[in-house]
Amino acid sequence: MLQVTWRRQHQSHPLTVGIDVFASDASIVVESLPLSTEHGDVTEWRLVIKNVRYQDAGVYHCQVTAKHSRRRSFDVRLHVKGINIVVVVVIVAVVVVVVVVVVVVVVVVLVIIIIIIIIFSFIL
């Protein structure tokens, strides 16, 4: 029997053991995918973090224990780069609003200047 355990490095409690998830964060799931390879049938175990955030970055430790075999461990480093897409959309929306306001103000000022010129041209 094969047992796969995922945990964050430097944390004693596991995120998952087999297909059971012990993480309090609902964005963490484990996938068990059967595969056929040249070495026979195997199972691929994936730790999936949905909607990854900056605080998810770090080292994740995968421990594989098989009956009548030694335990194997693997470390996976997760890098989170860039900024959240929601922040980008908000920044772009704010810039668009500012540009529109500036254009409206410029147009209003130009209209006022034109009106003043027309009024003074009739007076003179």
Buried (B, 14 or more C-beta within 10 A) or exposed (E): EEEBBBBBEEEEEBBBBBEEBEBEBEEBBBEEEEEEEEEEEEEEBEBEBEEEEEEBEBEBBBBBBEEEEEEEEEEEEEEBEEEEEEEEEEEEEEEEEEEEEEEEEEEEEEEEEEEEEEEEEEEE
